[in-house]
Amino acid sequence: MSPVESRFTADSLRTQTAAILQAWGMPEDVAHITASLMVETDLWGVESHGVSMLPQYDAMRAHGRLKLAAKPRVLRDGPATALLDGGACLGHAVSAQAMQWAVDKARAIGIALVGVRNSHHFGAAGVYARIAQRQGLIGLVTSSAQGILLVPTRAAEPVLGTNPIAFAAPVPENSRNQAFVLDIATTTAAANRVKVKAMRGQPLPSGWVVDGQGMPVTAPQAARAQVFDLPDGGLTPLGGSSEGGSHKGYGLSLMAQVLGGTLNGGAFAPLHRRDHGVGDPANVGHSFIAIDPRFFGEPGAFQNDLDAILDVLHATRPADPALPVLVPGDPEAAEQADRQRNGIPLPATLVEQIRDIAARAGTSDLLQTAPTRRAAHA
């Protein structure tokens, strides 16, 4: 952790975030759900999608792109499907509702898909897949995006968003393994990871961002400008280059757009921008799929079989003995344990931004630094 960073308690981050959202006009229940999911994201270590999003949400709100007073609305409801309208609000609360609906329907029928249209940024997709996993079901999440950031393979300009895919599956409650949770952007790195790197003044790995000629951009501020401000270049598809298999990331991004956005009546950002003003809602779409393993085998069989698979992977001989083989979900579980004990680290720049946002919103500074426990723990 950088010496200019401090750690804050999760409770104070939830309270501060909820206070800001309510001051912006979000209903109290929606604000508390949203704040809780944002801070859960930070606890897992996915800091690019947690409270670091507040400055961006503030900017979108100021430009009229968010309708923060809206509550989710049911458009269609069937035995194994449903469609919700997010009301152009942030997508956290409607997404949590949609995944829980999918879980409830899947318990009755085996598998369910609940779609959302007219939504906005919803944070980390994996948070919603975990809602199913914690209840013993498999969760699958896809989403479109408001941003035009991904440069397709062979292209010079961005067309698609980071369009995430998340998958979570349960293991037995008494397992030494963590649940299997895959949560990925379909770009080599999520756009907000570039933002966090720039906030910390850290150079980017070569292959995350390219300019209009396909050349890598690694200087943090230049990379941030290339992704968020300039018309050409941007994020590479997962794989980084044609030689590295970027066509796969490109294809996965398009799949997430079709399943998460187009299926539900969500927008495709380049076409949406041709017909709508800069202040119009983005009409982001999400899909939430839940699968109950009990419909496909004996109770507990899936969890036990997955547990055995994870045991094999964890026991695989590593190339470097100091770096054991992990499975998706392990790094986040380790971060959660550390951050629950020692607090959530925030760059000084972000702390200043949050305090400025709170002051302009008319709320108190509610952030509390976490007790120093790391030395004693070591």
N, C-alpha and C positions, 0 to 999 in steps of 0.2 A: 504494500500500500504506500502511495506517495506521502511524503511528510506534510504536504499541504492538504491532506484529506483528514476528515474526522469521521468517527462512527456515531451513529444515532440509533436510538431505540426504535424498534419496529412500531411499538404502540404510538410513539410521538409522531412518526411519519404518517401513520394512518390518520391520526387526529388532525394533523396539519393539512394533509391532502383533502380529507373530507370537509374541513372548514373552508378551504379555498373553493372546492367544487360547489358547496352550498352557497357561498358568497357570489359565485357566478350564476346562480339561479337553478342549480340542479336540485331536484327533490331530495329530502333527507335520506330516505331509504336507498335511492339510487346512488347517492353520493357515498354512503357507507359501503355499499357493495363494491363500487368502483375503486374506492381508496383501498379496501381490503385486498382486492385482486392485484392492484398495482404494487402494493408493498409485498404481497406474496411473491410476485415476480422478482422483486429485489432480493428477497430472502433466498430464492433459488440461485441467485447470482446472475440472473439475466437482466443486468442493470440497464441495458439499452432500452428496455421496454417498461420500466417501472416509473418511479417518480421523476426520472430524468426527462420524461415526456411532458411534464407540466409546462415548461416554456413553450413548447410547440403547440400544446393545447390552448394556451393563452393566446398565441398568435392566430390560430384558427378561429377561436372565439371572437377575437377582435375584428376579424374579416367577415364575420357572419356565417362561417361554414359549419358551425356547431349549433344545434338547437338544444341547449342544456336543460331546458325545462321539460323536455319530452319524456314520456314513459313508453315502454314497449307496447305494441298493439298486435293482437292476434288477427291474422288475415285468413288463415285456413287451418283446420284441425281435423286430422283423420286418425285411424287406428295406429298407423306406423309412420305417419308424416305430419308435419305442421310447418307453417310459414309465419314468421313474425316480422313486423315492421319496427325498426329501431328508432324511427322518428327523427333521424339525422342527429341523434345524440351520440356521445361516445359509446363504443360497442361493448363495454365490459358487462354491464348489467343484463342487457338483452342476450348476450352470449351465454352467461351463466344460466339464465332461465331456459334458453334453448337447449343446452346440453342436459340440464336436469329433466326437461321434458323428454328428450331422446332416451335418457336412462329409464324413465318411468314407462315409456311406451315399449322399449325393448324388453323390459321385465315381463310384459304381458304377451309379446308377440315374437321376441327373439332378436329382432333388429329394427332400428328406427333411424330416420333422418329428419332433423328439424333444420330448416333453412331460415336465414335472416337476410332481409334486404333493407335498403335505406339506413345503413349503419355507418359507422366510422371506425377509426383505429380502435382495436380492442386489446392492445397489449400483446402478451405472449400467448401463442396458440396452445402451448403445452399446459397452461393453467386450466384450460377447459377440458382437455383430454384427461387430466388428472381427476376431474369431477367424476367421470365414469369409472376410472381405475380404482378410486378410493371406495367405490361401492361394489367392487367385484366384477365390473364390466370392462370391455374393451372400448376405448374412445378414439375416434378419428376426427380430426378437424382440418378444414381447408378454408382459405379466405382469399378474396381479391384484395386490392389495395388502392388507396387514393393516389399514391405517388407513381410517377413514371420514371423509373430508376434503373431498371435492368436493361443492359445492352445485349440484344440477342446475338447468338453466335453468327459471325460474319457481318454484323451491323456496326455502324459508327455512332448511332444515337440510341437513347433509351426508348423502350416501347412498353415494357411490362413493369409490374411492381415486384416487391420482394416476396409476395404471395406465399405465405408459410404453409407448412404441412406438419401436423403433430399427431402422434400415435402413442397411446399409453395402454399398458396391459398389466393386470394384477398378478401378484405372487401370493402364496399363503401368508396369513397374518404373522405367523411365528418364524418366517424365513429370515435368514441372515442377509439375503439379497434385497436390494431396493427394487421397487417396481421398474419395469422396462418403460422408459419414457423417451421417445424420440421427438425432438422439437427443432425444426430446421427452417431457416429461410431458404428459398430456392435460388438465392444469390450466394456467391462464395462467402460473403459476410452481409449481415443485415445493415441497412442504411444507418440505423441508429448506433450501431457499433462504430461506424465511421465518425458519427457525431461525438460519441464518448471519447474516442481517441483524440479528436481535435480539442475537446474540452480539457484533456489531460496533457496536451502537447506531445503525444506519443506518435512516432511514425507508424505508418501502416505497412503490413506485409505486402510484398510485391504480388500482384494478382488480384487484390480486392477491387481496386478501382483503376479504370483506364481512361485515357483522354480520347478525343475524336479520331485519333490515328491508331488507337489500340495500344498505346504505350502505357506502361504502369505509372500510376501517380501514388507516391508514398508519403510526401510531406503532408502533415496532418491538416493544416488549414487549406492547402491547395486541393487535397482530396475531398474535404468537406464542400468546398466551393464547386468542385467538379460534379459531385453528386446532387447537391441541392440548388445550385445557382446557374450553372452553365447548360446550354441547350444540347451539347454533344457529350459523348463519353458518359461514364457513370459506373454502376456496379456490374461486375461480370457475373454470368450465370454460374451456378454451382459447378465446379470443375475448373474454372478460371480461364481456360483457353480451349481451342478446338482439339489440341493434342492431349489436353487433360480431361476431355470428355464433357466440355461445357454444353454440348447439345443435349445432354441428359438433364442438366439443371434448367436449361431453356424449356425443354419439354415438360418438366415437372411444374415449372412456373405457369405455363399455359394450362396444364391440367388443373392446377389449383384455381386459376381464373374461371375455367369452365364449370368446375364442380362447386366452388364456393361462391362465385359471383353470378355467372351467366345463368346457371340453373335456377337461381332464386330471384331473377329479375334485377340483379345488381349490375352496376355499370362496368364497362371496359374503359378505363381512364382516358386513353387517347381520343376515343369517340365521344366520351362525355364532355371533354373539354372543348370540342368543336362546337357543341350545341348549348353549353351552359356558361354562365358568367363565373368569374373567379370567386365570387362570394356564395355560389350555390352549393348545397350539400353534395358530398361526393358519391353517395349511394353505394357504399362498400357492401359486399355480400359475404356471408359466411355459411358454411355447412357444418353440422355437428351430427356425427353418426355414432350410435351406441350399439354394441353387440353383446348379448348375454351368453356367455360360454355354456351355460346350463342347457341350452337348446341343442348343443352339438356334442355333448358327452355327459358322463356322470358328474354329479356335483363335486367340485374341487379338482377334477382331473386336469382341466386346462391349467390351473394355477400350479399344480404339482409338476406337470410336464414342463411348463415354462421355467419353473424354479430349477429343475434339473439342467435345462439348457444353459441357464445363466451360471450355474455351478461349473459346467464344462468350460465356458468362456473365461470365467475368473481363474480357473486352474490352468489355462493355457500358458505355456512357457513364454515369458516375455523376451523380446530381443535385448532389452536393457533391464536387468534385475531391479533397478531402482524405479522403473516405470511399469508397474503391473498392468495387465490387460483389464480394461474397464468395459462396461456396457452402458448404453444410453440411459441416462438418469443418475449414474454414479457421481459425476462431477457436481451436479446440482444438489444432490443429497449431502455431499461433503460441505458445500457452500452454506446450505441451510443450517447445518449443525453449528458451523462456525459463527454465522451471522445471528442466529438466535441467541447464542451465548455472548458474543462480543459486540453486537450491533452491526448496522449496515453502513459500509463506507460510502461517503459522498465526496466528490471533488469540491474544493473550496469555491470554484466558480459556480457549480450547481447550487451549493448552499446559499450563496449570495443571490442567485436568480430566484430561488424559492422564497427567500425572505422578502425580496423585492415584490414578487407576485402577491405574497400574503399581505404586504403593506398596502399595495395598490387596490387589493380586493377588500380592504378594511378589516382584515382578521389579524389576530395577535400572532406573534412569533411563538409557535408551540413546539418547536424542535428541541429535543433533549438529547444531549450526548450520552452515549452508553457508558456504563462503568468500565474501568480499565481492568480487564481480567486476563489478558493474553499472557502477560509475564508470569502470573501465578500458575496459569494452566500449563505453560511450558515447563 
